[in-house]
Amino acid sequence: MERSSSVVSESWFGLVKLAVATGIGYFLLARLGLLLRAEGVAVFWPAAGLAIGALIALGPSPRLPLSARILIAPVACNLVLGRYTWLAITLACLT
């Protein structure tokens, strides 16, 4: 007997793929924003454009995975820069 895949599991997996893909994009754009900083402050933050664009284009259904990605990607970016873990988490919560 063949199992049928449920719509819930497919949509959940799709949301995870979406969160991972936008998380990678957010991380790369955050690195670009940090390269464009002047006097230690990021003047332009292209990752915010990706986050807002994804929320507008995809509507309210993927809000939770996208929000998780918005929290995780800046932490990873700050850790790559060599900042303390507690500082990276604090800065990510402020984004």
C-alpha positions, 0 to 999 in steps of 0.5 A: 500500500502506498502512503500519500503525503499530507498537505501539512507535511509538504507545506511545513517542508516548504516553509523550512526550505523557504526559511533556509533559503532566505536565511542564507540570502539574509546572511550574505546581504548582511555581510554586504551591509557590513562591508559598506559600513562607514566609521563602524556603522552600517549605513545601508542594510540591504538584508532588511529589504530582503526581509520586508520584501519576502514578508510582503510577497509571501503574505502572513503564512510564512511569518514564523519561519521568516522571523526565525531566519531574521533572528538567526542570520544576524547572530551568525553574521556577528559571530563570523565577525568575532563578536561575543555570543551574548552580544551577537544575540542582543544585536540580533534581537534589536534588528 
